[in-house]
Amino acid sequence: MDAVRPEIRGTFGAVGSTHWIASHVGMAMMERGGNAADAAVAAGFTLQVVEPHQNGAGGDVPIIVQDAGGDARVICGQGPAPQGATIAAYRALGIELIPGTGLLPAVVPGAFDAWMILLRDHGRMSLREVLEPAVAYARDGFPVSFTLSRYIDTVRDLLAETWPESGKVYLRDGKAPAPGTLMRNEGLAATYARLIDEAEAAGGDREAQIEAARDVYYRGFIAEAIGRFAEKPAPDGAGRSDRAFLTADDMARWRALVEAPATIDYHGYTVIKTGPWGQGPVALQTLAILEGIDLASMDPNGPDFVHVLTEAMKLTMADREAYYGDPDFFDVPLAALLDPGYAAARRAEIGAAAMIELRPGQIGATPPRLPRIVLEGSRVTAPIAPGGGEPNAALAREMAGDTANVNTVDREGNMVSAMPSGGWLQSSPVIPELGFCLGTRAQMFWLEEGLPASLAPGARPRTTLTPGLCLRDGKPYMAFGSPGGDSQDQWALQLFLRHVHHGMDLQESIDAPAFQSDHAPSSFYPRDAKPNHLQVESRFGKKTIDELKRRGHEIEDVGPWTLGRLSAVAKDGAVIRAGASVRNRSGCAAGR
């Protein structure tokens, strides 16, 4: 198919993100002498302001950074469970599943420290330079996007009646602001302005000021305000009122981790993902399975392509449920999961008909163990708060995506892929002193002992966040990804495979019809699943859709432009390329 937009090409640099303002802020950093890391940091903080329904200053972010002359590194901005957050403590409250709203699911906010490490170790610009755009947009206002207006409208009663401090920030006379009108968050602007001033007052050079900013956030006035707020019960919008387990001490004891990535080689590309504390290895496992299948001979919009990729991901998402978790707390058999022999055995399980059951593979002599609720089906009877669970649930048919995304590349070949999320305006009340919300990522833990993703103090929740980066013939080539909870790697792989096997440029791959399997249990409260359910965009056409139905897939036609918010940047020799999705009406790629 033809792309709706042209692929951007140039030689200077490019940024792709889920919001046009963030993309242009990132480019402005490069125009001022910054590099891909500076651009990503400035864009990331701007996204907290202009997409508060998708990410926030109290959220989390995994980042993959590839310096032009070095090895890729993962900066894990996924904060852990508080020290007081034990299975027994939640059980004592009568809770079977950690809820998706309020203060009970709060973990340590990880995004700020991860962005600071990226800036310190890989950037060139000062703290003030990269934060100034976010402060200005929060203070002076930014135009409300169509999507943000719709999200706020969906939860306006929650904001007005249950979380009035949130209503002061996001509502206008009790209503959602109209698209195109200006919105301000003066509390957030003041928080970041004070942080900059205190960091600079500490003196020293650029790196010393970044270190001082980290202390201000995790040990200074921000951590103190979070600690005070977390001590008091707050309503979750579903009938409960609880205090958080999170404390200022949890904030002070934590720092973001820098790790080696998980990788796999595929048809001349080295694909780079996070470890199994995120869902990134799902993409690597899927590619290992697909290595032995002739995708190039398939129509990229035909039933064979959709069927094979869907069935492969059913297998790898089942493995996610059985094996993934924080490797610092559980011995995740990642090497075995990525082994070619294991991939071949899983490949043999793909048949001509759609798979009905959730079927994890077996590593070693011990059969795989799935969570009891997954085996028996979710039995949650408690009400779900508006905005609870996966934040896009209420508007999934119109505007999928629960997260933001930014990808950057500069002319030197430095690349960054980041997936900021959490701290959603619709999931937790605004902290009045700070102007932002806490995250709710603890909802991804199981309250069942002995599972890889079981809750433990200090453990990272098994996040869905999965940025992507790849080398081609050993050289940095592409940074790419999409928001969308459990579907992130499904959409990202559709882009990657169409680009690699079918010669589509980045924008063509992004604009091609998308599909999404809901076969695996959701990572979000209430952890429901729709076995064998497959969402497809109507642009696949009747012939493809009818054949998928014949193969046993339970098809839901979700309209022409609904699935994914992909963006991608690439460096192809001296030429820089970029693209971003038109879905959700706000994604944008910028470059020259």
Secondary structure, DSSP 4 states (H G I P E B T S, - for coil): ---SSPPEEESSEEEEESSHHHHHHHHHHHHTT--HHHHHHHHHHHHHHH-TTT--TTSBEEEEEE-TTS-EEEEEE-----TT--HHHHHHTT-SS--SSSSTT-----HHHHHHHHHHHH--S-HHHHHHHHHHHHHH-EEPPHHHHHHHHHTHHIIIII-HHHHHHH-BTTBPPPTTSEE--HHHHHHHHHHHHHHHHT-S-HHHHHHHHHHHHHHSHHHHHHHHHHTS-EE-SSS-EE--S--HHHHHH---EEEPPEEEEETTEEEEE--TTSSHHHHHHHHHHHTTS-GGGS-TTSHHHHHHHHHHHHHHHHHHHHH-S-TTTS---HHHHT-HHHHHHHHTT--SS---S------TTSPP---HHHHH-----SPPPTT-SSTTGGGTTT---SS--EEEEETT--EEEE--B---TTTS--BTTTTB----GGGGSBSSTTSTTB--TTPPP------EEEEETTEEEEEEE---GGGHHHHHHHHHHHHHHH---HHHHHHS--EEE--SPPSSTT----TTEEEE-GGG-HHHHHHHHHTT-EEEE--SS-S---EEEEEETTEEEEEE--GGGT-EEEE-
